[in-house]
């Protein structure tokens, strides 16, 4: 599973980091969502590969996002 955040259209609502705090966090520099460092792909704050135990909450976060900027790729 690969998770991608379109940070350019993030509205900083917090639904993703509330639904899946093990994978998402608020970036203190711009307040937008980002992937927690240990799950990032090549250091990219907008792309990550969660562990199996985080996959269901990652999907929940994508489903809850009011602007639908989180995509899940299998």
Biotite code that builds the C-alpha atoms (Angstrom):
import biotite.structure as struc

atoms = struc.array([
    struc.Atom([0.000, 0.000, 0.000], chain_id="A", res_id=1, res_name="UNK", atom_name="CA", element="C"),
    struc.Atom([1.166, 3.504, -0.863], chain_id="A", res_id=2, res_name="UNK", atom_name="CA", element="C"),
    struc.Atom([-0.426, 6.632, 0.592], chain_id="A", res_id=3, res_name="UNK", atom_name="CA", element="C"),
    struc.Atom([-0.143, 9.957, -1.227], chain_id="A", res_id=4, res_name="UNK", atom_name="CA", element="C"),
    struc.Atom([-1.199, 13.359, 0.104], chain_id="A", res_id=5, res_name="UNK", atom_name="CA", element="C"),
    struc.Atom([-1.891, 16.255, -2.269], chain_id="A", res_id=6, res_name="UNK", atom_name="CA", element="C"),
    struc.Atom([-0.504, 18.841, 0.116], chain_id="A", res_id=7, res_name="UNK", atom_name="CA", element="C"),
    struc.Atom([-1.203, 21.734, -2.276], chain_id="A", res_id=8, res_name="UNK", atom_name="CA", element="C"),
    struc.Atom([-4.943, 21.389, -1.629], chain_id="A", res_id=9, res_name="UNK", atom_name="CA", element="C"),
    struc.Atom([-4.819, 20.379, 2.048], chain_id="A", res_id=10, res_name="UNK", atom_name="CA", element="C"),
    struc.Atom([-7.072, 22.504, 4.273], chain_id="A", res_id=11, res_name="UNK", atom_name="CA", element="C"),
    struc.Atom([-5.447, 21.481, 7.592], chain_id="A", res_id=12, res_name="UNK", atom_name="CA", element="C"),
    struc.Atom([-8.694, 20.148, 9.027], chain_id="A", res_id=13, res_name="UNK", atom_name="CA", element="C"),
    struc.Atom([-6.860, 17.505, 11.070], chain_id="A", res_id=14, res_name="UNK", atom_name="CA", element="C"),
    struc.Atom([-9.147, 14.603, 10.199], chain_id="A", res_id=15, res_name="UNK", atom_name="CA", element="C"),
    struc.Atom([-6.296, 12.432, 8.887], chain_id="A", res_id=16, res_name="UNK", atom_name="CA", element="C"),
    struc.Atom([-3.952, 12.825, 11.837], chain_id="A", res_id=17, res_name="UNK", atom_name="CA", element="C"),
    struc.Atom([-6.884, 12.312, 14.217], chain_id="A", res_id=18, res_name="UNK", atom_name="CA", element="C"),
    struc.Atom([-8.040, 9.161, 12.378], chain_id="A", res_id=19, res_name="UNK", atom_name="CA", element="C"),
    struc.Atom([-4.548, 7.725, 11.911], chain_id="A", res_id=20, res_name="UNK", atom_name="CA", element="C"),
    struc.Atom([-2.021, 9.454, 14.190], chain_id="A", res_id=21, res_name="UNK", atom_name="CA", element="C"),
    struc.Atom([0.489, 6.672, 13.632], chain_id="A", res_id=22, res_name="UNK", atom_name="CA", element="C"),
    struc.Atom([0.859, 7.653, 9.968], chain_id="A", res_id=23, res_name="UNK", atom_name="CA", element="C"),
    struc.Atom([-0.165, 11.314, 9.594], chain_id="A", res_id=24, res_name="UNK", atom_name="CA", element="C"),
    struc.Atom([0.911, 14.427, 11.454], chain_id="A", res_id=25, res_name="UNK", atom_name="CA", element="C"),
    struc.Atom([0.591, 18.177, 11.124], chain_id="A", res_id=26, res_name="UNK", atom_name="CA", element="C"),
    struc.Atom([3.646, 19.871, 9.614], chain_id="A", res_id=27, res_name="UNK", atom_name="CA", element="C"),
    struc.Atom([4.687, 22.609, 12.076], chain_id="A", res_id=28, res_name="UNK", atom_name="CA", element="C"),
    struc.Atom([6.108, 24.718, 9.241], chain_id="A", res_id=29, res_name="UNK", atom_name="CA", element="C"),
    struc.Atom([2.940, 25.081, 7.140], chain_id="A", res_id=30, res_name="UNK", atom_name="CA", element="C"),
    struc.Atom([0.233, 23.331, 9.237], chain_id="A", res_id=31, res_name="UNK", atom_name="CA", element="C"),
    struc.Atom([-0.636, 20.896, 6.414], chain_id="A", res_id=32, res_name="UNK", atom_name="CA", element="C"),
    struc.Atom([-0.747, 17.138, 6.732], chain_id="A", res_id=33, res_name="UNK", atom_name="CA", element="C"),
    struc.Atom([2.360, 15.045, 6.168], chain_id="A", res_id=34, res_name="UNK", atom_name="CA", element="C"),
    struc.Atom([3.470, 11.438, 6.513], chain_id="A", res_id=35, res_name="UNK", atom_name="CA", element="C"),
    struc.Atom([5.395, 10.589, 9.681], chain_id="A", res_id=36, res_name="UNK", atom_name="CA", element="C"),
    struc.Atom([9.089, 10.329, 8.867], chain_id="A", res_id=37, res_name="UNK", atom_name="CA", element="C"),
    struc.Atom([9.619, 6.591, 9.351], chain_id="A", res_id=38, res_name="UNK", atom_name="CA", element="C"),
    struc.Atom([6.954, 5.750, 6.725], chain_id="A", res_id=39, res_name="UNK", atom_name="CA", element="C"),
    struc.Atom([8.044, 8.252, 4.055], chain_id="A", res_id=40, res_name="UNK", atom_name="CA", element="C"),
    struc.Atom([9.151, 7.090, 0.631], chain_id="A", res_id=41, res_name="UNK", atom_name="CA", element="C"),
    struc.Atom([12.585, 8.545, -0.155], chain_id="A", res_id=42, res_name="UNK", atom_name="CA", element="C"),
    struc.Atom([12.066, 11.274, 2.436], chain_id="A", res_id=43, res_name="UNK", atom_name="CA", element="C"),
    struc.Atom([9.009, 12.673, 0.620], chain_id="A", res_id=44, res_name="UNK", atom_name="CA", element="C"),
    struc.Atom([6.637, 14.101, 3.235], chain_id="A", res_id=45, res_name="UNK", atom_name="CA", element="C"),
    struc.Atom([3.645, 13.528, 0.927], chain_id="A", res_id=46, res_name="UNK", atom_name="CA", element="C"),
    struc.Atom([4.198, 9.814, 0.152], chain_id="A", res_id=47, res_name="UNK", atom_name="CA", element="C"),
    struc.Atom([4.416, 6.865, 2.473], chain_id="A", res_id=48, res_name="UNK", atom_name="CA", element="C"),
    struc.Atom([4.152, 3.136, 2.911], chain_id="A", res_id=49, res_name="UNK", atom_name="CA", element="C"),
    struc.Atom([2.336, 2.270, 6.138], chain_id="A", res_id=50, res_name="UNK", atom_name="CA", element="C"),
    struc.Atom([2.756, -1.019, 7.959], chain_id="A", res_id=51, res_name="UNK", atom_name="CA", element="C"),
    struc.Atom([-0.095, -3.519, 7.804], chain_id="A", res_id=52, res_name="UNK", atom_name="CA", element="C"),
    struc.Atom([-1.410, -2.465, 11.219], chain_id="A", res_id=53, res_name="UNK", atom_name="CA", element="C"),
    struc.Atom([-1.860, 1.112, 9.937], chain_id="A", res_id=54, res_name="UNK", atom_name="CA", element="C"),
    struc.Atom([-3.479, 0.266, 6.605], chain_id="A", res_id=55, res_name="UNK", atom_name="CA", element="C"),
    struc.Atom([-7.062, 0.314, 7.876], chain_id="A", res_id=56, res_name="UNK", atom_name="CA", element="C"),
    struc.Atom([-6.714, 3.676, 9.614], chain_id="A", res_id=57, res_name="UNK", atom_name="CA", element="C"),
    struc.Atom([-4.914, 5.060, 6.525], chain_id="A", res_id=58, res_name="UNK", atom_name="CA", element="C"),
    struc.Atom([-7.958, 4.101, 4.468], chain_id="A", res_id=59, res_name="UNK", atom_name="CA", element="C"),
    struc.Atom([-10.248, 5.617, 7.090], chain_id="A", res_id=60, res_name="UNK", atom_name="CA", element="C"),
    struc.Atom([-8.259, 8.864, 6.982], chain_id="A", res_id=61, res_name="UNK", atom_name="CA", element="C"),
    struc.Atom([-8.554, 8.965, 3.184], chain_id="A", res_id=62, res_name="UNK", atom_name="CA", element="C"),
    struc.Atom([-12.302, 8.350, 3.409], chain_id="A", res_id=63, res_name="UNK", atom_name="CA", element="C"),
    struc.Atom([-12.784, 11.042, 6.080], chain_id="A", res_id=64, res_name="UNK", atom_name="CA", element="C"),
    struc.Atom([-10.789, 13.748, 4.315], chain_id="A", res_id=65, res_name="UNK", atom_name="CA", element="C"),
    struc.Atom([-13.327, 16.469, 3.436], chain_id="A", res_id=66, res_name="UNK", atom_name="CA", element="C"),
    struc.Atom([-11.362, 17.578, 0.367], chain_id="A", res_id=67, res_name="UNK", atom_name="CA", element="C"),
    struc.Atom([-10.361, 14.040, -0.715], chain_id="A", res_id=68, res_name="UNK", atom_name="CA", element="C"),
    struc.Atom([-6.642, 14.758, -1.069], chain_id="A", res_id=69, res_name="UNK", atom_name="CA", element="C"),
    struc.Atom([-5.388, 11.427, 0.293], chain_id="A", res_id=70, res_name="UNK", atom_name="CA", element="C"),
    struc.Atom([-5.082, 8.625, -2.225], chain_id="A", res_id=71, res_name="UNK", atom_name="CA", element="C"),
    struc.Atom([-4.427, 4.974, -1.501], chain_id="A", res_id=72, res_name="UNK", atom_name="CA", element="C"),
    struc.Atom([-2.622, 2.883, -4.077], chain_id="A", res_id=73, res_name="UNK", atom_name="CA", element="C"),
    struc.Atom([-2.413, -0.886, -3.672], chain_id="A", res_id=74, res_name="UNK", atom_name="CA", element="C"),
])
